[in-house]
Amino acid sequence: FWPHGTESGRGGVIMASPQETYDAMAAAGAAKIAMPWHKQAIQGFMAGSYVAIGALFANLMEANFTVFTDDHFEVAPGLANLIGGAVFPIGLIAIFLTGANLYTGNCMYLIPAVLNGSGSRARALGWLGFSWLCNFAGAAFVAYFLAYQGEWTSKDPVKAFVIANATKKIDLKWGVAFLRGIGANWLVCLAWWQAISSKDTASKILSIWWPVFAFTAIGFEHSIANMFYVDIGLLEGANRSFGNFLLHNLIPVTLGNFVGGGVFLGLAQWATYDKGPASRDGRGHYALLQVSSDAAASGIDVASRDVNSVNADVGNK
């Protein structure tokens, strides 16, 4: 079933098979975990910043389709959510195309490394937590310097919207926030999976846009986006504390995001497509990582190829 990807009418491969996509995802995860910490810090900060820029864009658009009363706000039926969902994905598209280090995507990448031992499990878990912290730094930077100090949220209707939005998120029941976190990252990691399977930039962009648009329009909860949404609301005067945000929203959403990406994409695909020791060398590293540089040096195209066939061609050279 889809042994070598899906071909276009001209015979070119336009989409990797699920097996090839899993192998590429697992190899990418191993490479990300092995990246030096200072580079992870830079790319983690950039990822949080990109998400926050997309969130700011969404806030500015949604606020103009919102009706406020004394104690709550009502969004024009469906329209604001659709518009916010349409523009928010710019941040996640930028993250994927630049290789930035996003906690929510890393929840999926983590699973093969932890289950197969392709490197230190302690380092893999540390990498996941470190990416979350660096994402927070990037999102907070955009919230304070670009949005707050830049006065993009200082006047109504945007100010009223970001305050009401932050309050609404903090006031969610713990279990509701957790479940909405599952939904958000299930769709984010589905977007990552689809983008990995795509072979050209336009396809990768569309593959990311649709699931991210869906989770935003539905109203699921994304921990890194909330680092902007709630921070800017608190800065503008929301009657809640940072401690309220941490305990009642950020912790349950972060945990829900881990379940959504780690279980429903990472674990599910590992259970279905992992080949076991045959797909890794003696140290537990994915063979795709070991042969790619040799293949490139030998002039061999590794796109949409399984590891064994590439190894064979390298040997024949």
N, C-alpha and C positions, 0 to 999 in steps of 0.2 A: 504494500500500500504506500503510494508516493515514495518509492525507493530513492529517487534522486531529484525530488522537487517537482514543481509544476512548470511546464514549458509554455511559452507564448507561441503564437502561430508561426513565427519565424524560427522556432527551435531554440531560442534563448531561455534560460531559466529565469523566471520572474519571482519565484517563491520557493523557499526551502521546504522540505518535508518536515513534519513534526519531529522526527528523529534527528534530523540535521539541525533543526532549531534548538532542540534540547542540548545537543553536543556543543553548539556555539554558545549557548547561554551558560552552560557549566564552565566552559573554558574562559569565557569573559569574567565570570564570577571569581575563578581562581586567580586570574590576572589582577583584578581589582583588589582582592584581599592582599595580594603580595606587593602592591604598590607602596613605595616608601611613605611614611606617615606625613611628612611635610607636604607631599603632593596630594595625599588624601585630604589634608586640611584645606588646601587651596580649592580643590574641586568640590569639597563638601560645602564650603562657604559659597562658591559660585552656584551650586545647585539650590541652596536655600534662597539666594538672591533671585534666581530666575523664577522660582515658584512664586516669590513675593511680588515680583513685577507682574506676572500673570494675574495674581490675586488683586493687586491694585487696579489693573485694567478692568477686571470684572466688577470691582466695587464701583468704579466711576461710571460704568455702563448701567449697572443694576439700580443705582441710586436714582436715576432719572426716570425709572418706571415703578417707583414706590410711593405709596400714599401713607402719610404719617398721621397718627392721632396723639393724644396726650401720653398714652402708656404703651403703645405698640405700633407696629407698622404692617401694612398689607401690600404685598407685591401684586402688581397688575397680573391677572391670572395667566400664569405660565410664561408670559413674555420676558420678564426680567430674568427668570431662571434660564430660559433659552439663550438670551443674549449673553449673560454671564458665562454660561457653559460654552458658548461659541468662542469667546475670546480668552478664557482662562488657559487653554492648552498651550498657548505660546510658550509658557515657561517650561513645561515638560518636554515639548519638542526641542527647545534649546538645550535642555539637559542631555537628552539622548544623543543629539547630533554633536555635542561638544565633549561627550564622555564624562560629564560631571557626576558627582558622587551623591546620589539621593537615597536617604534612608528607606523610603517606601519601596523603591525598586530593589534595593539591596536585600530586603526581606526575602525576595524570590531567589536572588543570586546566592544567598547564604546556604540554602538547604543542601545542594549537592556537596559543597565543601564540608559541611558539618557531618553529613551522613556517610560520605565516602573518604573522609580524611585527606582531602587534597590540600594538605597544609595543616597548620596548627589550628585546632578548634578554638583554643583560647584567643588566638589572633583574630579568627573569623568573627567571634562574638564581640571582641573589642572593636573591630572594624565597624560592626553594625552600630554599636553605641556611639563611637566617635563620629560617624557620619551624621547621626541625629544631632549631636552637639554642634557640629560645624554648620549643619543646615539651619539650626536655631540662630547662630551668629549671623548668617547671611540674611535670613528673613528679618531679624531684628534690625539689622543695618538699613535695609530698604524701608522698613516701617518708620524708623526714626528719622533718618537723614533725607530720604527721597520723598516719602509721603508726608510725614509730620512737619519737618523743617521746610520742606518744599511747598507746604500749604495746599496740597492737593485735597486734603480732607478737612480743612479748617472751616468751611462754610456749608450751610445746608443747600441742597438735600444730602450731600455726601456725608457731612459730619453726622447728621441724625441717623443716616443709614449705618455707618460703621459702628456707632455706639449701640444701636439696636441689634445689629448683627452679632457683635461680641457678647452682648448680654444674653441673647437667645442661645448662643452656643454654650456659654458657661452654665446656663440654667437647665440644660438637658439632663435627664436622668442618667446615672452612670451607665446602666445597662444599655440604654438607647444610644449613648455616645459610642460605646464599645461596638454595638452591632452596625452602626453607621460607618464606623471605622473599617470593619470587615468589608462592607460593600465598596467603599472607596478604593481600597488597595487591591481588591480582587480585580477591579476594572483597570487600575493603573498598571498592574503587572500583566494583565491581558494585553494592554497597549504595548508594553515592553516586549512581550513575547511575539506579538504580531510584527513589530518593527524589526526584531532580530530576524524573522523569517523573510522579510522583504529584501529585495536586491537593489533597489534604487532609492534615491533620496525622496522623491515625490511619494512613493509608496510608503516609505517609513513615516513621513509626515501624516499622511492620511490614516495610517494604521494606529498612530498615537492619538490623533485628534478625536476620532469617533468614541472610543471608550472613555476618554477623559471628559469630553463633552457630556457624555451620558452621566457620569458620576456627579459632575458639577450641577447639571440641570436637575437631577433627582434630589440633590441635597445631602449626599453622603458626606462624611467627615474625614478630612485629610489632615494628619497631624502637622505636616510642614506648612501647608497653606494656613492652618489655624494659628501658627506662630506669627503670621502676618495679620490675619483677620482680627484676632483677639488683641494682639499688641497695639494695633492702630486704634482700636476701639477704646482700650484702656488709656492710651495717650490722649485721646480726644475727650475723655471724661466719663467713660462708662462707670456706673456705680457698682463696680465689682473689684476685687483685688487680684493681684497676680497669683496669690495662693489659691483663690477660687478657681482660676483658670487651670492651674497645674493639677489640682486634685479632681476637679469635676469635669474637665474636658481633655486636657492634653494627655494625662496618663491613660484613661480608658480608650481614647482614640488611637494613641500610639500602640497599645496592645492589640486593639482591633485591626489596625493596619498590618501588624505582624501576622496575625492569623489569616487575614485576607490574602496577602501576598505570599507568605511562607507556606501556608497549608493548601490553599485552593489553587495556587499556581506552582510554587516550588515543590512541595511535597507530592502533589498530584502528578506532576510531570516526571518527577524523579521515579515514582513508583511505576509509571507507565513506560518510560523510555530509557532509564539508566541501564547500561549494559553490564554493570558490575566490573570486576577486575579486568575483563578483556578490553575495556575501553580506556584503561589507565596503565601507566608504567609501574614499575616496582615501588616507586615512592608514593603512589596514589595520585600522581598528577595526570590530568587528562592528556591523552596522547595527541589530541589536536594541537595543544600548546607546544608539544615537543617537536612536531614535524613541520609546523607552518613555516618556520624560518628556513629549514632545509629545503622545503618545497619551493619557496620563493627564490632561493639561491640557485635552484636547478631549473628555474623557468617553468615550474608546474603550477597550473591554476588550481587553487584549493577550494574555490567557490562551489558550493553544492556538491561536494565530494565527501564520501565517508572516509574515516581515518585510515582504515585498512588499505583502501585503494590508493590513497595518497602515499602511504608508507611503501607500498609496492612500487609505485612509480619512482619514488626517491631512490629505492634500492636498485632499480634498473638503470638509473643514471650513473 
